[in-house]
């Protein structure tokens, strides 16, 4: 499965079967997480076969069930910290989709006190990503129109349009999609709007945009993470 197909097929899933994630898939995700941590400076950690974090009333309130595996997104706060969490976390989400797994970004509806991950000095937990084999493949949500999130003068190149198309398939908190992408020559400037977790959402959308537009087609404005 190519990354574009993974983006198109992936939807948030909250209910999981008890099927164990195979060792090969675990090892593949662990290698990717290690590579992302080296590149980003984050401290993302996979947690396997641990049901307690999603066995409290918060998880049940959020309609989660069967969650036994998750990735904790942890790191040192700083410039573009939340954006990095979204960008590199989504790389893990998409690789999981390629491996036949389902996933869901989770900010509040789990028991942080029971979750098993390490937070070092000066680090902070951003959120977690639930992983596993879903009882369903999730459902598609309504999306904004491309013109609602893009800014470009004159003719819009095909690569920019494809980047926007995939950015609009990115998961965002409350499906708010509060981001914009502006084209300035061969430079793209991405900006987060106001809203809960909007900077994390921007990082996720930038990951998708980059896959659609292709890295060689443009450069990011220097005030972003890439």
C-alpha positions in Angstrom: 0.0 0.0 0.0 1.4 3.4 -1.0 1.3 6.3 1.4 -1.4 8.1 -0.7 -3.6 5.0 -0.5 -2.9 4.7 3.2 -4.1 8.3 3.7 -7.2 7.7 1.6 -8.2 4.5 3.4 -7.3 5.5 7.0 -10.1 6.6 9.3 -10.1 6.9 13.1 -11.1 3.7 14.9 -12.1 3.4 18.6 -13.1 -0.2 19.0 -10.5 -3.0 18.6 -10.4 -6.8 18.5 -8.3 -8.8 20.9 -6.0 -10.0 18.0 -2.3 -9.6 18.9 -0.2 -7.3 16.7 2.4 -9.6 15.1 6.1 -9.2 16.1 7.1 -8.2 12.5 4.7 -5.3 12.6 5.8 -4.2 16.1 9.5 -4.3 15.0 8.7 -2.3 11.9 6.9 0.4 13.9 9.7 0.4 16.6 12.3 1.0 13.9 10.3 3.9 12.4 9.7 5.4 15.8 13.4 5.3 16.6 14.2 7.0 13.3 11.6 9.7 13.9 12.9 10.3 17.4 16.5 10.8 16.1 15.3 13.2 13.4 12.9 15.2 15.6 14.3 15.1 19.1 11.0 13.7 20.3 10.7 10.7 22.8 7.9 8.7 21.2 7.4 5.3 22.8 5.3 2.3 21.7 3.5 0.4 24.4 2.3 -3.1 23.7 -0.3 -5.4 25.4 -1.2 -2.9 28.0 -5.0 -2.6 28.6 -5.2 -0.4 31.7 -4.7 3.0 30.1 -8.0 2.5 28.1 -9.9 0.6 30.8 -11.3 3.5 32.8 -14.4 5.6 32.7 -12.7 8.2 30.5 -12.0 5.7 27.8 -15.5 4.3 28.0 -16.9 7.8 27.8 -14.8 8.3 24.7 -16.3 5.1 23.3 -12.9 3.3 23.2 -12.9 -0.5 23.7 -10.3 -3.2 23.3 -7.3 -0.8 23.2 -4.2 -2.7 24.3 -1.5 -1.0 22.2 -0.6 2.7 21.9 2.2 5.1 21.1 3.0 7.9 23.6 4.0 11.1 22.0 6.5 12.7 24.4 9.1 15.4 24.0 10.7 18.6 25.3 8.5 21.6 24.7 9.9 24.3 22.5 9.5 26.0 19.1 7.2 24.0 16.9 7.0 21.2 19.5 3.3 20.5 19.0 3.7 20.7 15.3 6.5 18.1 15.5 4.3 15.8 17.6 1.6 15.9 14.9 4.0 15.5 11.9 6.0 12.6 13.2 3.1 11.0 15.0 1.3 10.9 11.7 4.2 9.1 10.1 3.7 6.3 12.6 -0.1 6.3 11.9 0.4 6.0 8.2 3.0 3.2 8.5 0.6 1.4 10.8 -2.1 1.7 8.2 0.3 0.2 5.6 0.8 -2.7 8.0 -2.9 -3.4 8.2 -3.5 -1.8 11.5 -6.0 0.8 12.6 -5.4 3.8 14.8 -6.9 6.8 16.6 -5.3 10.0 17.9 -6.3 10.4 21.6 -5.9 13.6 23.7 -8.0 13.2 26.8 -10.2 10.1 26.9 -7.8 7.6 28.6 -6.2 7.2 32.0 -2.8 9.0 31.9 -2.0 7.7 35.4 -2.2 4.1 34.3 -0.4 4.5 31.0 3.1 3.0 30.8 5.5 5.4 29.3 8.5 7.5 30.4 8.5 11.2 30.8 12.0 12.5 31.4 13.1 15.8 33.0 11.9 18.8 31.0 9.7 16.5 28.9 5.9 16.5 28.5 3.3 14.1 27.2 1.5 15.6 24.2 -1.0 12.8 23.4 -1.2 9.1 22.5 -2.1 7.1 19.4 -4.2 4.0 19.9 -3.2 1.1 17.7 -4.7 -2.4 16.8 -7.0 -4.3 14.6 -10.3 -2.4 14.4 -13.7 -4.0 14.6 -14.5 -1.7 11.7 -12.4 0.5 9.3 -13.9 3.7 10.6 -16.0 6.2 8.7 -15.3 9.1 6.5 -15.9 12.6 7.8 -17.0 15.8 6.0 -14.3 18.0 4.8 -13.8 21.6 3.9 -13.4 22.6 0.3 -9.8 23.1 -1.1 -10.4 26.8 -1.6 -11.2 27.1 2.1 -7.7 26.2 3.2 -5.5 27.3 0.3 -4.1 30.7 -0.7 -2.5 31.1 -4.1 -2.4 33.8 -6.7 -2.7 33.0 -10.4 -2.6 29.4 -11.7 -2.3 26.7 -9.1 0.1 23.9 -9.9 -1.1 20.4 -9.8 1.4 19.4 -7.1 -0.1 22.1 -4.8 -3.6 20.9 -5.5 -2.7 17.3 -4.7 -1.0 18.4 -1.5 -4.2 20.3 -0.4 -6.3 17.3 -1.3 -4.3 15.0 1.0 -4.1 17.7 3.7 -7.9 17.8 3.9 -7.9 14.0 4.6 -5.8 14.6 7.7 -7.4 13.8 11.1 -8.0 17.0 13.2 -9.5 17.6 16.6 -13.3 17.8 16.4 -12.8 17.7 12.6 -12.1 21.4 12.7 -9.4 21.6 9.9 -8.2 25.0 11.1 -5.2 25.4 8.9 -4.2 27.2 5.7 -1.5 26.6 3.1 -0.2 29.6 1.1 1.8 29.3 -2.1 4.5 31.9 -2.6 6.6 31.1 -5.7 8.0 27.6 -4.9 7.6 28.2 -1.1 4.7 26.9 0.9 3.7 28.6 4.2 1.4 26.6 6.4 -0.4 28.2 9.3 -2.5 27.0 12.2 -5.7 28.7 13.1 -7.2 29.1 16.5 -8.7 26.0 18.2 -8.0 23.1 20.4 -4.8 21.2 19.3 -4.6 23.2 16.1 -0.8 23.2 16.0 -0.8 19.4 16.4 -3.4 19.3 13.6 -1.1 21.5 11.4 1.8 19.0 11.8 -0.5 16.2 10.7 -1.8 18.2 7.7 1.8 19.1 6.7 2.8 15.4 6.7 -0.1 14.7 4.4 0.6 17.8 2.2 4.2 16.8 1.8 3.2 13.3 0.6 0.8 14.7 -2.0 2.9 17.6 -3.2 6.3 15.6 -3.2 9.2 17.1 -1.4 11.1 18.0 -4.6 8.3 20.3 -5.8 8.6 23.0 -3.1 10.2 24.2 0.0 8.6 25.0 3.4 8.8 28.5 4.7 11.6 28.7 7.3 9.3 29.4 10.2 8.0 25.8 10.2 9.5 22.5 11.2 10.7 21.4 7.7 
